[in-house]
Amino acid sequence: MSRGQFRFSYFTPDYETTLTFYREGLGLPVIESWDRNPEDRGTLFGAASGLIEVLRRPESGESSHLWDKRPPQGAFMVIEVENVERMYRQVIEKDLPIQQELTTQTWGHRSFCVREPNGLTLYFFSELQKG
């Protein structure tokens, strides 16, 4: 299999709030951003070894992309971080909506969950040291 890029992409009707959540709330790095016109805006955020692509949902319904007007559903993102304790403190300080408190999972993760503005769950974790 060739080495390629992985993106989780979705359209949001609340583009600015979503950008603020990822950029300022979570502190994810902006890899690229574009604003070609009001109907074609997007931002790529770095998240572990992948990208989260947030796209402004066109109001006119006209787009060259295949998209669905429903909010994202039945999916969640799993993001490994170097220090989950530090990430959790940052999320608490920013008063982001915690969905699951910081906990130790039986499968070897220390993790917590937050809900982003479009209803997606983000699961942040670090592997526990073995032994």
Buried (B, 14 or more C-beta within 10 A) or exposed (E): EEEEEEEBEBBBBBBEEBBEBBBEBBEBEEEEEEEEEEEBBBBBBBBBEBBBBBBBBBEEEEEEEEBEEEBBEEEBBBBBBEEBEEBBEBBEEEEBEBBBEBEEEEEEBBBBBBBBBBEBBBBBBBEEEEE
